[in-house]
C-alpha cells in the first residue's frame, strides 16, 4: 500500500482552498450566465409560438366569417 505524506503547510493549504473556492465561484457564475441565456431563448421561443398559435386561430376565425 502506498502512503502519501502531506508536507503542505497550513498557510499553503488555506491559500489553495481560497483559490479553489474562487475557481468554483467562477464556474458557477458561468453556469448561471449560460442558464440565463438558455432561459431567455426558451421564453422568446414560447412567446413566438404563442403568437403564431394566436395568429392561426385568428386566421381560422376570419376564414369562417368569410364563408358565411
Backbone atoms as SQL, in Angstrom:
CREATE TABLE atoms (id INTEGER PRIMARY KEY, chain TEXT, resi INTEGER, resn TEXT, atom TEXT, x REAL, y REAL, z REAL);
INSERT INTO atoms VALUES
  (1, 'A', 1, 'UNK', 'N', 0.835, -1.171, 0.000),
  (2, 'A', 1, 'UNK', 'CA', 0.000, 0.000, 0.000),
  (3, 'A', 1, 'UNK', 'C', 0.886, 1.243, 0.000),
  (4, 'A', 2, 'UNK', 'N', 0.546, 2.159, -0.873),
  (5, 'A', 2, 'UNK', 'CA', 1.327, 3.383, -0.986),
  (6, 'A', 2, 'UNK', 'C', 0.715, 4.436, -0.077),
  (7, 'A', 3, 'UNK', 'N', 1.566, 5.092, 0.679),
  (8, 'A', 3, 'UNK', 'CA', 1.058, 6.166, 1.522),
  (9, 'A', 3, 'UNK', 'C', 1.723, 7.469, 1.100),
  (10, 'A', 4, 'UNK', 'N', 0.939, 8.504, 1.068),
  (11, 'A', 4, 'UNK', 'CA', 1.449, 9.808, 0.665),
  (12, 'A', 4, 'UNK', 'C', 1.549, 10.694, 1.893),
  (13, 'A', 5, 'UNK', 'N', 2.692, 11.298, 2.031),
  (14, 'A', 5, 'UNK', 'CA', 2.899, 12.202, 3.161),
  (15, 'A', 5, 'UNK', 'C', 2.518, 13.614, 2.717),
  (16, 'A', 6, 'UNK', 'N', 1.701, 14.279, 3.496),
  (17, 'A', 6, 'UNK', 'CA', 1.262, 15.635, 3.164),
  (18, 'A', 6, 'UNK', 'C', 2.180, 16.626, 3.867),
  (19, 'A', 7, 'UNK', 'N', 3.108, 17.204, 3.092),
  (20, 'A', 7, 'UNK', 'CA', 4.058, 18.158, 3.653),
  (21, 'A', 7, 'UNK', 'C', 3.587, 19.606, 3.494),
  (22, 'A', 8, 'UNK', 'N', 2.365, 19.787, 3.065),
  (23, 'A', 8, 'UNK', 'CA', 1.858, 21.130, 2.822),
  (24, 'A', 8, 'UNK', 'C', 1.609, 21.846, 4.141),
  (25, 'A', 9, 'UNK', 'N', 2.093, 23.068, 4.208),
  (26, 'A', 9, 'UNK', 'CA', 1.899, 23.865, 5.421),
  (27, 'A', 9, 'UNK', 'C', 0.453, 24.345, 5.509),
  (28, 'A', 10, 'UNK', 'N', -0.026, 24.621, 6.710),
  (29, 'A', 10, 'UNK', 'CA', -1.409, 25.092, 6.871),
  (30, 'A', 10, 'UNK', 'C', -1.694, 26.378, 6.093),
  (31, 'A', 11, 'UNK', 'N', -0.731, 27.298, 6.042),
  (32, 'A', 11, 'UNK', 'CA', -0.977, 28.551, 5.300),
  (33, 'A', 11, 'UNK', 'C', -1.084, 28.282, 3.804),
  (34, 'A', 12, 'UNK', 'N', -0.297, 27.333, 3.316),
  (35, 'A', 12, 'UNK', 'CA', -0.357, 26.980, 1.894),
  (36, 'A', 12, 'UNK', 'C', -1.687, 26.289, 1.586),
  (37, 'A', 13, 'UNK', 'N', -2.172, 25.481, 2.516),
  (38, 'A', 13, 'UNK', 'CA', -3.465, 24.816, 2.331),
  (39, 'A', 13, 'UNK', 'C', -4.590, 25.846, 2.255),
  (40, 'A', 14, 'UNK', 'N', -4.530, 26.856, 3.134),
  (41, 'A', 14, 'UNK', 'CA', -5.565, 27.898, 3.124),
  (42, 'A', 14, 'UNK', 'C', -5.561, 28.664, 1.807),
  (43, 'A', 15, 'UNK', 'N', -4.363, 28.966, 1.290),
  (44, 'A', 15, 'UNK', 'CA', -4.276, 29.667, 0.001),
  (45, 'A', 15, 'UNK', 'C', -4.856, 28.803, -1.104),
  (46, 'A', 16, 'UNK', 'N', -4.548, 27.507, -1.064),
  (47, 'A', 16, 'UNK', 'CA', -5.055, 26.593, -2.072),
  (48, 'A', 16, 'UNK', 'C', -6.573, 26.483, -1.988),
  (49, 'A', 17, 'UNK', 'N', -7.096, 26.412, -0.770),
  (50, 'A', 17, 'UNK', 'CA', -8.542, 26.343, -0.593),
  (51, 'A', 17, 'UNK', 'C', -9.213, 27.618, -1.092),
  (52, 'A', 18, 'UNK', 'N', -8.619, 28.759, -0.813),
  (53, 'A', 18, 'UNK', 'CA', -9.179, 30.030, -1.285),
  (54, 'A', 18, 'UNK', 'C', -9.186, 30.075, -2.811),
  (55, 'A', 19, 'UNK', 'N', -8.108, 29.591, -3.415),
  (56, 'A', 19, 'UNK', 'CA', -8.034, 29.563, -4.880),
  (57, 'A', 19, 'UNK', 'C', -9.104, 28.637, -5.444),
  (58, 'A', 20, 'UNK', 'N', -9.263, 27.466, -4.842),
  (59, 'A', 20, 'UNK', 'CA', -10.268, 26.514, -5.318),
  (60, 'A', 20, 'UNK', 'C', -11.675, 27.094, -5.183),
  (61, 'A', 21, 'UNK', 'N', -11.936, 27.825, -4.112),
  (62, 'A', 21, 'UNK', 'CA', -13.241, 28.464, -3.955),
  (63, 'A', 21, 'UNK', 'C', -13.477, 29.523, -5.030),
  (64, 'A', 22, 'UNK', 'N', -12.425, 30.260, -5.387),
  (65, 'A', 22, 'UNK', 'CA', -12.546, 31.253, -6.459),
  (66, 'A', 22, 'UNK', 'C', -12.847, 30.569, -7.783),
  (67, 'A', 23, 'UNK', 'N', -12.193, 29.460, -8.047),
  (68, 'A', 23, 'UNK', 'CA', -12.423, 28.721, -9.293),
  (69, 'A', 23, 'UNK', 'C', -13.858, 28.204, -9.339),
  (70, 'A', 24, 'UNK', 'N', -14.317, 27.642, -8.241),
  (71, 'A', 24, 'UNK', 'CA', -15.688, 27.124, -8.189),
  (72, 'A', 24, 'UNK', 'C', -16.695, 28.258, -8.353),
  (73, 'A', 25, 'UNK', 'N', -16.444, 29.394, -7.710),
  (74, 'A', 25, 'UNK', 'CA', -17.337, 30.544, -7.839),
  (75, 'A', 25, 'UNK', 'C', -17.404, 31.021, -9.292),
  (76, 'A', 26, 'UNK', 'N', -16.262, 31.072, -9.960),
  (77, 'A', 26, 'UNK', 'CA', -16.224, 31.482, -11.365),
  (78, 'A', 26, 'UNK', 'C', -17.024, 30.507, -12.225),
  (79, 'A', 27, 'UNK', 'N', -16.840, 29.210, -11.980),
  (80, 'A', 27, 'UNK', 'CA', -17.570, 28.217, -12.760),
  (81, 'A', 27, 'UNK', 'C', -19.069, 28.328, -12.536),
  (82, 'A', 28, 'UNK', 'N', -19.476, 28.561, -11.293),
  (83, 'A', 28, 'UNK', 'CA', -20.900, 28.720, -11.012),
  (84, 'A', 28, 'UNK', 'C', -21.472, 29.970, -11.675),
  (85, 'A', 29, 'UNK', 'N', -20.693, 31.045, -11.715),
  (86, 'A', 29, 'UNK', 'CA', -21.143, 32.255, -12.407),
  (87, 'A', 29, 'UNK', 'C', -21.329, 31.986, -13.894),
  (88, 'A', 30, 'UNK', 'N', -20.405, 31.230, -14.487),
  (89, 'A', 30, 'UNK', 'CA', -20.525, 30.888, -15.913),
  (90, 'A', 30, 'UNK', 'C', -21.751, 30.020, -16.163),
  (91, 'A', 31, 'UNK', 'N', -21.989, 29.049, -15.277),
  (92, 'A', 31, 'UNK', 'CA', -23.161, 28.185, -15.417),
  (93, 'A', 31, 'UNK', 'C', -24.428, 29.025, -15.301),
  (94, 'A', 32, 'UNK', 'N', -24.456, 29.939, -14.349),
  (95, 'A', 32, 'UNK', 'CA', -25.613, 30.805, -14.156),
  (96, 'A', 32, 'UNK', 'C', -25.852, 31.674, -15.384),
  (97, 'A', 33, 'UNK', 'N', -24.782, 32.201, -15.961),
  (98, 'A', 33, 'UNK', 'CA', -24.902, 33.020, -17.161),
  (99, 'A', 33, 'UNK', 'C', -25.480, 32.195, -18.313),
  (100, 'A', 34, 'UNK', 'N', -24.969, 30.983, -18.477),
  (101, 'A', 34, 'UNK', 'CA', -25.482, 30.114, -19.544),
  (102, 'A', 34, 'UNK', 'C', -26.942, 29.769, -19.319),
  (103, 'A', 35, 'UNK', 'N', -27.298, 29.502, -18.068),
  (104, 'A', 35, 'UNK', 'CA', -28.680, 29.185, -17.762),
  (105, 'A', 35, 'UNK', 'C', -29.589, 30.371, -18.089),
  (106, 'A', 36, 'UNK', 'N', -29.152, 31.586, -17.743),
  (107, 'A', 36, 'UNK', 'CA', -29.937, 32.784, -18.056),
  (108, 'A', 36, 'UNK', 'C', -30.122, 32.946, -19.559),
  (109, 'A', 37, 'UNK', 'N', -29.059, 32.697, -20.334),
  (110, 'A', 37, 'UNK', 'CA', -29.162, 32.791, -21.796),
  (111, 'A', 37, 'UNK', 'C', -30.157, 31.772, -22.329),
  (112, 'A', 38, 'UNK', 'N', -30.077, 30.558, -21.805),
  (113, 'A', 38, 'UNK', 'CA', -30.982, 29.495, -22.241),
  (114, 'A', 38, 'UNK', 'C', -32.428, 29.854, -21.882),
  (115, 'A', 39, 'UNK', 'N', -32.632, 30.379, -20.677),
  (116, 'A', 39, 'UNK', 'CA', -33.962, 30.752, -20.214),
  (117, 'A', 39, 'UNK', 'C', -34.562, 31.835, -21.118),
  (118, 'A', 40, 'UNK', 'N', -33.755, 32.821, -21.472),
  (119, 'A', 40, 'UNK', 'CA', -34.239, 33.882, -22.360),
  (120, 'A', 40, 'UNK', 'C', -34.631, 33.332, -23.722),
  (121, 'A', 41, 'UNK', 'N', -33.809, 32.426, -24.269),
  (122, 'A', 41, 'UNK', 'CA', -34.134, 31.844, -25.573),
  (123, 'A', 41, 'UNK', 'C', -35.424, 31.050, -25.519),
  (124, 'A', 42, 'UNK', 'N', -35.609, 30.274, -24.456),
  (125, 'A', 42, 'UNK', 'CA', -36.833, 29.483, -24.318),
  (126, 'A', 42, 'UNK', 'C', -38.039, 30.408, -24.204),
  (127, 'A', 43, 'UNK', 'N', -37.922, 31.470, -23.422),
  (128, 'A', 43, 'UNK', 'CA', -39.040, 32.407, -23.286),
  (129, 'A', 43, 'UNK', 'C', -39.377, 33.080, -24.613),
  (130, 'A', 44, 'UNK', 'N', -38.356, 33.468, -25.364),
  (131, 'A', 44, 'UNK', 'CA', -38.606, 34.089, -26.672),
  (132, 'A', 44, 'UNK', 'C', -39.290, 33.103, -27.615),
  (133, 'A', 45, 'UNK', 'N', -38.827, 31.847, -27.589),
  (134, 'A', 45, 'UNK', 'CA', -39.420, 30.836, -28.460),
  (135, 'A', 45, 'UNK', 'C', -40.863, 30.576, -28.049),
  (136, 'A', 46, 'UNK', 'N', -41.135, 30.505, -26.745),
  (137, 'A', 46, 'UNK', 'CA', -42.508, 30.305, -26.273),
  (138, 'A', 46, 'UNK', 'C', -43.407, 31.458, -26.705),
  (139, 'A', 47, 'UNK', 'N', -42.907, 32.674, -26.577),
  (140, 'A', 47, 'UNK', 'CA', -43.697, 33.841, -26.982),
  (141, 'A', 47, 'UNK', 'C', -43.981, 33.787, -28.486),
  (142, 'A', 48, 'UNK', 'N', -42.985, 33.402, -29.253),
  (143, 'A', 48, 'UNK', 'CA', -43.162, 33.309, -30.704),
  (144, 'A', 48, 'UNK', 'C', -44.197, 32.234, -31.047),
  (145, 'A', 49, 'UNK', 'N', -44.119, 31.083, -30.377),
  (146, 'A', 49, 'UNK', 'CA', -45.078, 30.010, -30.633),
  (147, 'A', 49, 'UNK', 'C', -46.489, 30.420, -30.231),
  (148, 'A', 50, 'UNK', 'N', -46.619, 31.108, -29.105),
  (149, 'A', 50, 'UNK', 'CA', -47.944, 31.567, -28.682),
  (150, 'A', 50, 'UNK', 'C', -48.505, 32.572, -29.679),
  (151, 'A', 51, 'UNK', 'N', -47.652, 33.455, -30.179),
  (152, 'A', 51, 'UNK', 'CA', -48.091, 34.440, -31.160),
  (153, 'A', 51, 'UNK', 'C', -48.527, 33.742, -32.449),
  (154, 'A', 52, 'UNK', 'N', -47.744, 32.754, -32.889),
  (155, 'A', 52, 'UNK', 'CA', -48.119, 32.023, -34.107),
  (156, 'A', 52, 'UNK', 'C', -49.426, 31.276, -33.920),
  (157, 'A', 53, 'UNK', 'N', -49.605, 30.672, -32.742),
  (158, 'A', 53, 'UNK', 'CA', -50.837, 29.948, -32.462),
  (159, 'A', 53, 'UNK', 'C', -52.025, 30.918, -32.446),
  (160, 'A', 54, 'UNK', 'N', -51.840, 32.090, -31.841),
  (161, 'A', 54, 'UNK', 'CA', -52.895, 33.093, -31.813),
  (162, 'A', 54, 'UNK', 'C', -53.251, 33.527, -33.235),
  (163, 'A', 55, 'UNK', 'N', -52.223, 33.726, -34.068),
  (164, 'A', 55, 'UNK', 'CA', -52.479, 34.147, -35.445),
  (165, 'A', 55, 'UNK', 'C', -53.219, 33.062, -36.220),
  (166, 'A', 56, 'UNK', 'N', -52.875, 31.795, -35.973),
  (167, 'A', 56, 'UNK', 'CA', -53.572, 30.703, -36.660),
  (168, 'A', 56, 'UNK', 'C', -55.044, 30.680, -36.276),
  (169, 'A', 57, 'UNK', 'N', -55.327, 30.850, -34.986),
  (170, 'A', 57, 'UNK', 'CA', -56.714, 30.852, -34.522),
  (171, 'A', 57, 'UNK', 'C', -57.449, 32.055, -35.116),
  (172, 'A', 58, 'UNK', 'N', -56.801, 33.210, -35.095),
  (173, 'A', 58, 'UNK', 'CA', -57.435, 34.422, -35.650),
  (174, 'A', 58, 'UNK', 'C', -57.703, 34.256, -37.142),
  (175, 'A', 59, 'UNK', 'N', -56.747, 33.678, -37.863),
  (176, 'A', 59, 'UNK', 'CA', -56.943, 33.467, -39.301),
  (177, 'A', 59, 'UNK', 'C', -58.045, 32.455, -39.563),
  (178, 'A', 60, 'UNK', 'N', -58.123, 31.423, -38.733),
  (179, 'A', 60, 'UNK', 'CA', -59.186, 30.422, -38.898),
  (180, 'A', 60, 'UNK', 'C', -60.549, 31.060, -38.669),
  (181, 'A', 61, 'UNK', 'N', -60.648, 31.905, -37.655),
  (182, 'A', 61, 'UNK', 'CA', -61.926, 32.593, -37.390),
  (183, 'A', 61, 'UNK', 'C', -62.288, 33.522, -38.540),
  (184, 'A', 62, 'UNK', 'N', -61.276, 34.188, -39.060),
  (185, 'A', 62, 'UNK', 'CA', -61.512, 35.101, -40.180),
  (186, 'A', 62, 'UNK', 'C', -62.017, 34.318, -41.401),
  (187, 'A', 63, 'UNK', 'N', -61.427, 33.153, -41.623),
  (188, 'A', 63, 'UNK', 'CA', -61.859, 32.317, -42.749),
  (189, 'A', 63, 'UNK', 'C', -63.301, 31.841, -42.556),
  (190, 'A', 64, 'UNK', 'N', -63.673, 31.505, -41.307),
  (191, 'A', 64, 'UNK', 'CA', -65.034, 31.068, -41.036),
  (192, 'A', 64, 'UNK', 'C', -66.023, 32.195, -41.308),
  (193, 'A', 65, 'UNK', 'N', -65.656, 33.423, -40.940),
  (194, 'A', 65, 'UNK', 'CA', -66.541, 34.565, -41.178),
  (195, 'A', 65, 'UNK', 'C', -66.710, 34.804, -42.681),
  (196, 'A', 66, 'UNK', 'N', -65.652, 34.593, -43.444),
  (197, 'A', 66, 'UNK', 'CA', -65.736, 34.815, -44.894),
  (198, 'A', 66, 'UNK', 'C', -66.616, 33.766, -45.565),
  (199, 'A', 67, 'UNK', 'N', -66.693, 32.590, -45.007),
  (200, 'A', 67, 'UNK', 'CA', -67.508, 31.525, -45.612),
  (201, 'A', 67, 'UNK', 'C', -68.996, 31.823, -45.474),
  (202, 'A', 68, 'UNK', 'N', -69.377, 32.488, -44.404),
  (203, 'A', 68, 'UNK', 'CA', -70.796, 32.747, -44.161),
  (204, 'A', 68, 'UNK', 'C', -71.193, 34.046, -44.697);
